């Protein structure tokens, strides 16, 4: 698996791994890069079977496999300890890593995630799967923004929506890979193990998320010991894009509390 590592801003800078949702693309986090790279070494990646990590996913592909692939790639890159910031599916990857490799995960930021799939979210995915079966990649991609962004934001960013749609169709991960990853997402259930997570955890959600009810994040906060919940009033599912300024403030504040960065050495004048 190929990783994209930013330059560390100073020696021993904490590592923050950014993990996207079902789209799987590391480019999902572009609106966070400038804010993060000033303080942390940032790792982005395209998930297996997507983008720059093409592959044919096997039957029985599980959340444990998705997390293990990322952990192994980080070890091969010489990274032994890291904080995971994950969105939706990426949040589930973070939960899995915190349970399977607690010594490696220094913190979690879980964005619009869940412990077990909510009935409403399951219904949304069923509708999207029918669109995929009936209309292929184009239908899936055309419907996707409806579940990601506020309606007024989409209307104000119509040219961007068109450009993103064309790019998403051109780089579509393939129906088989998408369905394998979607099955892994649906099967994941952390409701009975969340209490075992011991690392610092910040949970961010948007109250107007159409795909994942914000109450799923409230349930996570109740289940994960010592976790903190921050609720954005708007931004929808992709709140880190549509309300990036508000989101970045919450993200940096949370990371600073769980990953106190070493102060860079300053040579005194003599």
FENJOKA-V407407 format. One line per field, one symbol per residue. ss: DSSP state (h for helix, s for strand, l for the rest). Layout:
ss: ???
//
This chain:
ss: llssslllllllllsssssllllllhhhhhhhhhhhhlllsssssllllsllslllllllllhhhhhhhhhhhhhhlllllsssssslhhhhhhhhhhhhllllsssssssllllsllhhhhhhhhhhhhhhhhhhhhhhhhhhhhhhllhhhhhhlhhhhhhhhhhhhhllllhhhhhhhhhhhhhlsllllhhhlllsssssssllllllllhhhhhhhhhllllsssssllllllhhhhlhhhhhhhhhhhhhhhllllllllllll
//
